[in-house]
Amino acid sequence: MAEGKTFLDHLNPHSLDVIRDCQAEPSLASAAVGARVQFERLGYFCVDTDSRPGRLVFNRTVSLRDAWAKIARKERG
């Protein structure tokens, strides 16, 4: 590691994105801790141990490729 740097200097600043007050499928209210679900066009998520009734927490485990964004970038530039 570089002089004067710690592992914190190498973390992705977007590794923690908190999105509050989201709407989700009602059936997710009964999702058990550890359950895996797919949110369309976003990726695969796992129910976190910090989840509580009325306050669900999901951790993204896999992102989905965004082919349309790649096409749009090519067209713009």
TIDOKOL-401463 format. One line per field, with one value per atom (N, C-alpha, C): chain; z, x, y; residue number from 1; residue in three letters. Coordinates in pm, whole numbers, plus 50000, padded with zeros to 5 digits. Atoms other than C-alpha are relative to their C-alpha. Layout:
N
lovo: c(A | ...)
w: c(Z | ...)
u: c(X | ...)
v: c(Y | ...)
lotor: c(NUM | ...)
drenro: c(ALA | ...)
***
This chain:
77
lovo: c(A | A | A | A | A | A | A | A | A | A | A | A | A | A | A | A | A | A | A | A | A | A | A | A | A | A | A | A | A | A | A | A | A | A | A | A | A | A | A | A | A | A | A | A | A | A | A | A | A | A | A | A | A | A | A | A | A | A | A | A | A | A | A | A | A | A | A | A | A | A | A | A | A | A | A | A | A | A | A | A | A | A | A | A | A | A | A | A | A | A | A | A | A | A | A | A | A | A | A | A | A | A | A | A | A | A | A | A | A | A | A | A | A | A | A | A | A | A | A | A | A | A | A | A | A | A | A | A | A | A | A | A | A | A | A | A | A | A | A | A | A | A | A | A | A | A | A | A | A | A | A | A | A | A | A | A | A | A | A | A | A | A | A | A | A | A | A | A | A | A | A | A | A | A | A | A | A | A | A | A | A | A | A | A | A | A | A | A | A | A | A | A | A | A | A | A | A | A | A | A | A | A | A | A | A | A | A | A | A | A | A | A | A | A | A | A | A | A | A | A | A | A | A | A | A | A | A | A | A | A | A)
w: c(50000 | 50000 | 50000 | 50011 | 49923 | 50137 | 49875 | 50196 | 50044 | 49943 | 50421 | 49962 | 50042 | 50270 | 50084 | 49933 | 50436 | 49903 | 50087 | 50290 | 49973 | 50018 | 50337 | 49879 | 50115 | 50068 | 49867 | 50123 | 49816 | 49986 | 50007 | 49886 | 49892 | 50098 | 49616 | 50075 | 49929 | 49728 | 49982 | 50024 | 49586 | 50051 | 49948 | 49774 | 50101 | 49911 | 50016 | 49947 | 50046 | 49852 | 50076 | 49922 | 50084 | 49930 | 50065 | 49916 | 50094 | 49899 | 50157 | 49938 | 50037 | 50132 | 49861 | 50129 | 49833 | 50006 | 50010 | 49713 | 49945 | 50043 | 49667 | 49996 | 50008 | 49590 | 50142 | 49865 | 49896 | 50054 | 49952 | 49910 | 50066 | 49937 | 50015 | 50149 | 49857 | 50355 | 50084 | 49924 | 50457 | 49961 | 50041 | 50305 | 50122 | 49886 | 50550 | 49981 | 50005 | 50637 | 49920 | 50084 | 50379 | 49869 | 50125 | 50111 | 49887 | 50117 | 49763 | 49905 | 50093 | 49524 | 49887 | 50110 | 49189 | 49990 | 50028 | 49146 | 49853 | 50144 | 48778 | 49962 | 50057 | 48588 | 50099 | 49902 | 48907 | 50037 | 49963 | 49014 | 50099 | 49900 | 49274 | 50137 | 49865 | 49640 | 50103 | 49889 | 49973 | 50119 | 49883 | 50277 | 50113 | 49898 | 50544 | 50140 | 49860 | 50913 | 50075 | 49938 | 50996 | 49966 | 50038 | 50842 | 50120 | 49897 | 51069 | 49930 | 50061 | 51000 | 49969 | 50041 | 50805 | 49967 | 50029 | 50760 | 49943 | 50064 | 50514 | 49951 | 50047 | 50426 | 49902 | 50103 | 50106 | 49962 | 50046 | 50005 | 49858 | 50137 | 49635 | 49996 | 50013 | 49557 | 49859 | 50140 | 49176 | 49927 | 50085 | 48945 | 49866 | 50135 | 48608 | 49901 | 50103 | 48296 | 49940 | 50060 | 48144 | 49854 | 50141 | 47770 | 49935 | 50061 | 47688 | 50029 | 49966 | 47869 | 49911 | 50086 | 47669 | 49858 | 50135 | 47341 | 49994 | 49998 | 47438 | 50002 | 49997 | 47517 | 49863 | 50133 | 47175 | 49904 | 50088 | 47002 | 50027 | 49964 | 47190 | 49964 | 50015 | 47140 | 49938)
u: c(50085 | 50000 | 50089 | 49922 | 50120 | 50022 | 49963 | 50290 | 49888 | 50101 | 50037 | 49857 | 50134 | 49738 | 49952 | 50060 | 49499 | 49903 | 50097 | 49249 | 49880 | 50114 | 48984 | 50017 | 49972 | 49154 | 49971 | 50021 | 49086 | 49857 | 50138 | 48717 | 49923 | 50087 | 48461 | 49904 | 50089 | 48273 | 49853 | 50139 | 47954 | 49970 | 50023 | 47989 | 49886 | 50115 | 47722 | 49908 | 50104 | 47421 | 49873 | 50121 | 47124 | 49886 | 50118 | 46789 | 49884 | 50105 | 46508 | 49861 | 50140 | 46128 | 49967 | 50026 | 46120 | 49871 | 50117 | 45818 | 50045 | 49963 | 45841 | 49874 | 50107 | 45623 | 49955 | 50049 | 45398 | 50048 | 49957 | 45511 | 50137 | 49868 | 45858 | 49991 | 50017 | 45717 | 50026 | 49979 | 45742 | 50130 | 49872 | 46087 | 50088 | 49916 | 46311 | 50142 | 49859 | 46663 | 50076 | 49921 | 46898 | 49932 | 50071 | 46630 | 50059 | 49945 | 46748 | 49888 | 50103 | 46537 | 50066 | 49952 | 46578 | 49910 | 50074 | 46474 | 50025 | 49988 | 46403 | 50090 | 49907 | 46673 | 50103 | 49903 | 46876 | 50101 | 49909 | 47021 | 49937 | 50042 | 47002 | 50037 | 49984 | 46963 | 49973 | 50017 | 46973 | 49943 | 50060 | 46759 | 50103 | 49898 | 46993 | 49948 | 50036 | 46997 | 49949 | 50050 | 46921 | 49853 | 50140 | 46573 | 49908 | 50103 | 46275 | 49865 | 50132 | 45900 | 49977 | 50021 | 45820 | 50128 | 49870 | 46192 | 50095 | 49919 | 46345 | 50132 | 49867 | 46712 | 50046 | 49952 | 46845 | 50143 | 49862 | 47209 | 50010 | 49983 | 47290 | 50116 | 49895 | 47487 | 50055 | 49956 | 47501 | 49926 | 50062 | 47438 | 49967 | 50031 | 47277 | 50074 | 49934 | 47459 | 49898 | 50089 | 47312 | 50040 | 49964 | 47337 | 49953 | 50052 | 47124 | 50090 | 49909 | 47361 | 50124 | 49883 | 47651 | 49969 | 50041 | 47463 | 49986 | 50020 | 47368 | 50134 | 49867 | 47732 | 50065 | 49943 | 47840 | 49936 | 50071 | 47574 | 50037 | 49965 | 47674 | 50144 | 49866 | 48035 | 50101)
v: c(49883 | 50000 | 50124 | 49877 | 50350 | 50063 | 49931 | 50551 | 50095 | 49911 | 50725 | 49966 | 50039 | 50542 | 49882 | 50115 | 50299 | 49935 | 50066 | 50057 | 50090 | 49910 | 50327 | 50091 | 49915 | 50536 | 49930 | 50078 | 50257 | 49948 | 50046 | 50197 | 50077 | 49938 | 50268 | 50093 | 49907 | 50582 | 49966 | 50039 | 50429 | 49860 | 50135 | 50101 | 49997 | 49991 | 50222 | 50110 | 49908 | 50383 | 49966 | 50022 | 50421 | 50071 | 49945 | 50471 | 49978 | 50009 | 50547 | 50020 | 49980 | 50544 | 49945 | 50065 | 50307 | 49920 | 50086 | 50120 | 49866 | 50135 | 49746 | 49913 | 50098 | 49449 | 49962 | 50031 | 49382 | 49865 | 50133 | 49017 | 50005 | 49989 | 49138 | 50025 | 49973 | 49234 | 49875 | 50124 | 48868 | 49930 | 50061 | 48805 | 49974 | 50038 | 48622 | 50051 | 49960 | 48735 | 49896 | 50089 | 48590 | 49964 | 50029 | 48556 | 50082 | 49931 | 48648 | 50034 | 49953 | 48852 | 50079 | 49917 | 49025 | 50121 | 49879 | 49385 | 50030 | 49985 | 49438 | 50118 | 49903 | 49627 | 50053 | 49954 | 49673 | 49893 | 50106 | 49341 | 49904 | 50098 | 49068 | 50052 | 49946 | 49154 | 49891 | 50093 | 48972 | 50080 | 49933 | 49061 | 50001 | 49980 | 49200 | 49966 | 50031 | 49103 | 50124 | 49877 | 49470 | 50027 | 49981 | 49432 | 49983 | 50007 | 49489 | 50013 | 49979 | 49479 | 50148 | 49862 | 49794 | 50075 | 49936 | 49870 | 49894 | 50103 | 49628 | 50057 | 49962 | 49642 | 49892 | 50092 | 49484 | 50036 | 49981 | 49439 | 49947 | 50047 | 49422 | 49902 | 50101 | 49109 | 49994 | 50001 | 49131 | 50111 | 49899 | 49427 | 49938 | 50043 | 49380 | 50089 | 49921 | 49491 | 50095 | 49902 | 49803 | 50019 | 49996 | 49740 | 50130 | 49877 | 50045 | 50119 | 49891 | 50282 | 49994 | 50018 | 50139 | 50046 | 49958 | 50192 | 50151 | 49855 | 50548 | 50074 | 49936 | 50634 | 49997 | 50012 | 50507 | 50101 | 49909 | 50717 | 50146 | 49863 | 51033 | 50036 | 49955 | 51015 | 49924)
lotor: c(1 | 1 | 1 | 2 | 2 | 2 | 3 | 3 | 3 | 4 | 4 | 4 | 5 | 5 | 5 | 6 | 6 | 6 | 7 | 7 | 7 | 8 | 8 | 8 | 9 | 9 | 9 | 10 | 10 | 10 | 11 | 11 | 11 | 12 | 12 | 12 | 13 | 13 | 13 | 14 | 14 | 14 | 15 | 15 | 15 | 16 | 16 | 16 | 17 | 17 | 17 | 18 | 18 | 18 | 19 | 19 | 19 | 20 | 20 | 20 | 21 | 21 | 21 | 22 | 22 | 22 | 23 | 23 | 23 | 24 | 24 | 24 | 25 | 25 | 25 | 26 | 26 | 26 | 27 | 27 | 27 | 28 | 28 | 28 | 29 | 29 | 29 | 30 | 30 | 30 | 31 | 31 | 31 | 32 | 32 | 32 | 33 | 33 | 33 | 34 | 34 | 34 | 35 | 35 | 35 | 36 | 36 | 36 | 37 | 37 | 37 | 38 | 38 | 38 | 39 | 39 | 39 | 40 | 40 | 40 | 41 | 41 | 41 | 42 | 42 | 42 | 43 | 43 | 43 | 44 | 44 | 44 | 45 | 45 | 45 | 46 | 46 | 46 | 47 | 47 | 47 | 48 | 48 | 48 | 49 | 49 | 49 | 50 | 50 | 50 | 51 | 51 | 51 | 52 | 52 | 52 | 53 | 53 | 53 | 54 | 54 | 54 | 55 | 55 | 55 | 56 | 56 | 56 | 57 | 57 | 57 | 58 | 58 | 58 | 59 | 59 | 59 | 60 | 60 | 60 | 61 | 61 | 61 | 62 | 62 | 62 | 63 | 63 | 63 | 64 | 64 | 64 | 65 | 65 | 65 | 66 | 66 | 66 | 67 | 67 | 67 | 68 | 68 | 68 | 69 | 69 | 69 | 70 | 70 | 70 | 71 | 71 | 71 | 72 | 72 | 72 | 73 | 73 | 73 | 74 | 74 | 74 | 75 | 75 | 75 | 76 | 76 | 76 | 77 | 77 | 77)
drenro: c(MET | MET | MET | ALA | ALA | ALA | GLU | GLU | GLU | GLY | GLY | GLY | LYS | LYS | LYS | THR | THR | THR | PHE | PHE | PHE | LEU | LEU | LEU | ASP | ASP | ASP | HIS | HIS | HIS | LEU | LEU | LEU | ASN | ASN | ASN | PRO | PRO | PRO | HIS | HIS | HIS | SER | SER | SER | LEU | LEU | LEU | ASP | ASP | ASP | VAL | VAL | VAL | ILE | ILE | ILE | ARG | ARG | ARG | ASP | ASP | ASP | CYS | CYS | CYS | GLN | GLN | GLN | ALA | ALA | ALA | GLU | GLU | GLU | PRO | PRO | PRO | SER | SER | SER | LEU | LEU | LEU | ALA | ALA | ALA | SER | SER | SER | ALA | ALA | ALA | ALA | ALA | ALA | VAL | VAL | VAL | GLY | GLY | GLY | ALA | ALA | ALA | ARG | ARG | ARG | VAL | VAL | VAL | GLN | GLN | GLN | PHE | PHE | PHE | GLU | GLU | GLU | ARG | ARG | ARG | LEU | LEU | LEU | GLY | GLY | GLY | TYR | TYR | TYR | PHE | PHE | PHE | CYS | CYS | CYS | VAL | VAL | VAL | ASP | ASP | ASP | THR | THR | THR | ASP | ASP | ASP | SER | SER | SER | ARG | ARG | ARG | PRO | PRO | PRO | GLY | GLY | GLY | ARG | ARG | ARG | LEU | LEU | LEU | VAL | VAL | VAL | PHE | PHE | PHE | ASN | ASN | ASN | ARG | ARG | ARG | THR | THR | THR | VAL | VAL | VAL | SER | SER | SER | LEU | LEU | LEU | ARG | ARG | ARG | ASP | ASP | ASP | ALA | ALA | ALA | TRP | TRP | TRP | ALA | ALA | ALA | LYS | LYS | LYS | ILE | ILE | ILE | ALA | ALA | ALA | ARG | ARG | ARG | LYS | LYS | LYS | GLU | GLU | GLU | ARG | ARG | ARG | GLY | GLY | GLY)
***
